[in-house]
Amino acid sequence: MDIRPMRLADLDAVQSVQHLCYPPRYLEPPESFGNKIRHAPDSCWVVETDGRVEAYLVCLPADERSLPGLHATDWRAPEQPSLLYLHDLA
């Protein structure tokens, strides 16, 4: 088992895990995940076993005014984040 940073190339695998864990209304589109990976590459991770993504964790630097919305494709980290927001895990 390896824990490593999430990459854009992991989006299909991450969505497969997400589909196993959440009802349809909570499924984020690839554009939403991509946005978060691009703007917080140091705080999004996957658990990989034998080359297969089995779990993920998305934490985002934020403050009370910049919490990312579910399905948001335009989120940006604030310049002075005051917290690390646990956005999604499965």
C-alpha positions, 0 to 999 in steps of 0.5 A: 500500500502506498500513499501518494499525492493525487494526480490528474491522471487519477481522476477516473480511478478516484471517481470509481471509488467515489461511485462506490461510496456515495449516492448520486447527489454527492458525486463530483464531476471530473472538472470539480476534482481537477480544479481542486487537484490543480489548486491544492496539489500538496493536500490531495492524496490517494491510497494505491495498492498494486497500481490500483487506487483504492481510496482518496483524501481531498483536503483544501487550504481554506478560510471561513470565506473560501470553503469549497462548494460541492461540485465547484469548478472554480475554487481557489485557495485563499492567499492566507488560509487559516485552516485545512478543510477536509472536503472529501474522502472515500 
